[in-house]
Amino acid sequence: MKHFLALFAFLCALCGQSLAAEVPKPAAKLAATKSAALEEKFDGELSKDWFWGLGTWTAKDGILRGYESGPRRHGPVKMRRFPLRDGIVECEFRLGGKATFAGIIFNGSQERGHLVHLVMGEDQLRILAHPKKGETVELLKQPATLAAGEWHRVKIEFRGNTLTAAVDDKIITANNPCIAEEKLTFGLGGDSGGPEGEKAGALEFRKLKITSKP
């Protein structure tokens, strides 16, 4: 666990620096999704809205796949532009090999930096807020079991100061004023297993949809 937390903090710090350099079965139900404003097919070359990343990423046969590569010790991350305040973000993800967690991070402007981060680990779920640039507050941490090699569903709803996420059949929620800020970009990534590249492990994402609400 200590290794997981230390690695996560390291990845967040490096990601922030890089972005600055670049421009029960639950009874509670999330709001019904309207027609998607964004739907990624991942069946070919990514659009220019996917503007920055670390590691090696490929989009093929409906799957976005990433793994750590190169001399820099950093998990894979791929960033995309998409303005969002209130709305719903959905996708499926899979941890391959030695991968330990997948994450979805939402950012403001380059000057503002990170806003909120959902971390989906093999043994826990976390929601991290960034009330101001360079500051991280853990809003929630709960035990979870996410089997490697299996697809897992995630659905995130932003409503004002509240983030509600359903990861498979587990629903978590957290509140912070920074959640209500406009999210200009988001990133998919996490820890893919280590610096040995694809043979260590990989992260995979598919069926990405985003619905923005007025």
Order of alpha helices (4+ residues) and beta strands (2+ residues): alpha-beta-beta-beta-beta-beta-beta-beta-beta-beta-beta-beta-beta-beta-beta-beta
